[in-house]
Amino acid sequence: MKLYKSFFKRAIDIAASGCALIVLSLPLTVVTLWLHFANKGAGAFFTQKRPGKGGKIFKVVKFKTMTDERDADGNLLPDAKRLTKVGRFVRSTSIDELPQLWNVLRGDMSLIGPRPLLVQYLPLYSKEQARRHEVRPGITGWAQCHGRNAISWQKKFELDVWYVDHISFLTDCKVILTTIKKVIARDDINSATSATMEVFNGHN
């Protein structure tokens, strides 16, 4: 397990992400153009600073699934109102995650690991929850296989830490197979109360 975690996992990340970016270059181009028009001038890509391994900050890249429409006071409209039909499809099929293959190739992320969350959450974690940053964040992970946005923050962090303690080739294979099944079924895309995951406020 140690050899896989320290060497083979990264080697697989480089090979898989590089090949995927080449094979998917045409579909990614089509989706980019599709979102460019659907997002009403807001662009096709979304970048945001996220904490990676050891809390090191990097810029994650995703397809943008919402417009930048604002109310009369200049405030962004709620996520549910800015999420376009095209964006909903891209999100439900997890296509919005594919640009992160570039982050994997760069070494910011891994194919599999705890999802990279917001920088402002860093001081809110308990000591145990912060262990999720002992490994590279992933495009998909153990928590995504067991509820994704439909589970509580507490449960999500428990699953993230479980993965940190049980990284292996077999575990990663299970994550990939389960992720494929969930993407096909479009399971657990939204939380129970909103179009996207609720904000983490530091409460357990």
N, C-alpha and C positions, 0 to 999 in steps of 0.2 A: 504494500500500500504506500509506503514512504517513497519508493522509487517512482511509482505512478504519479503521486502528488507532486514530487519535486522535478520530474523530467518528462515523463510520457504524456501527462495531461496537457502541458504546454505545447509539446510537439504536435499532438492531435489538434489542438486549437489552431495552430498556425496552418497546418495542412488543410484542415476542413474549412476554415474561414476563407483561405486563399482560393481554394477550388470553388467554393460556393459563390464568391463574388464574381468569378469569371463566368460560371455557368448561368448565374442569375442576372448578368449584366443587362440583357435585353428587357426582361420583365421589370427589373428595377427602374429602368429608364422610362418604361411605359407608365408605371405607377407614379413616378416623379412628375411627369407631364399631366397625368390625370388629377393629381392633388394640387398642382399649381393653379389649375383653373377652378377646381372645386372649392379651394380655400379663399377665394375672392381676394387674391393679392397678398395673402399672408405667407406665401411661400410653401414649399413642399417638405422642407426639413425643419426639425426642431432640435436645437442643441441646448444643453443645460449642464451646469457644473454638478457633478455627483462625487461622493467619496468612494474610493476604490479600496484595494488592499492596503491595510495599515492606515486607512483614513486619508490616503493621498487623493487629492482632488483632480479630476479629469473632466473633459467635456463629452457627455454621452450624445450620440446621434440617433435620432429616430425620425420616422416619417411623421409629419405634422397632420393631425386628424381633426383639428378645430380651426375655425376662423379667428380673427382678432377683433370681432365685432364688440362694440362698447355701448353703454347706455348714454343717456343725455348728459350725465356727469363725468363721462370719460372713463368709467370703470368697466372692466371686462364683464361681459354677460356670463351667467352661470355656464359651467361646462356643458350641461345637457343642451343648452340653446346654441352653443357654438359648434357642437359636434355635428358635422355634415353627414348626409347619407353615405357619401363615399368614405368619409372618415370612419363611420360606424362599421362599414364593411371591412375596411383595412384593419381596424382595431380588432374586430371579432375573429378575423382569420389570422391575427398576429403578424400580418405583413408589416405593420408599423415597426416591429422590432428588427427587421432584416438589416437596416443600415448599421446596426450595432456590430455586424460582422467586421466592419472596419475597426471598431474599438477592440475586438478580439484579436485581429491581426496585429494591431499596434501593441498589444500587451496590456491595455487598460482593463480588459475584461476577459472572461473565459466563456466558452459556450455554455457551461453549466456552473452555477454558483448562486449565492443569495442575490436577489435583484438589487441593483444600485438605487438607493433611495435619495431623498433630498438632503442637501448639506445642513440645513437648519435642524435636522433631526439628531445630528451627532451629539450635542450636549444633553439630549433627552433620554438616551439609552441607559439602561442599567448596565452594570459591569458584565453581566451574562449576555445581554442583548448585543453589546458592543463586540462580542466575539465573532459576529458575522463578518467583521472586517479582517479576520485573520486569513482570509482567502480572497482571490479575485472575485468580483461580482460576476454574475452570469446573465446571458440572454434568457435562459430559463433555469429553473432550479427545483429543489425538493419541495419547497413551499408551493410553487406553481403547480406541482403535480398533485397537491393535496388541498386544493381549494382556491388558489390564486387570489383574486380580489373578493371572494365570497367568505373568507375566514377573517377572524379578528386579528388585530395587530399582535396580541400576545401569542396566539397560536402560530402566526407566521414567523415570529422571531424564534419560537421554540423549534420549529422545523428547520430554520436556517442554521441554528447552532447544532442541531442533530447532524445536518449535512457536514458541517465543518469537522465534526468528530468521526464521521464515517465515510469520508471520501475514498472511493475505489472505482476501478473500471466498471465493475458490476453495477454499482450504485448509479454511475453516470449513464450506463446503458438503460437502466430502468427509467431514469428521468427522461431520456430521449424518446423512448417508446411511449411512455405515458403522455408526454407533451404532444406527440403526434396525434394520439387518440383524442386528446382534449381539443386540439386545434381543429380537427375534423368535426368533432361534435360541437365546437364553439361553447365549451362549458366554462363557467365561473369567470366570465369576462368582466362583469360589474359586481360591485358590492351590493348588499341587500337594500341599501338606502340611497344610492347615488349612481350617476353614470360612470363615475370613476371612483377609485379608492378614497375613503375618507382621510382627512389629515390626521397624522399621528400627533397626539398632544402630550405624550410622555406618560400617560396613565397606563397601568397594567390591566 
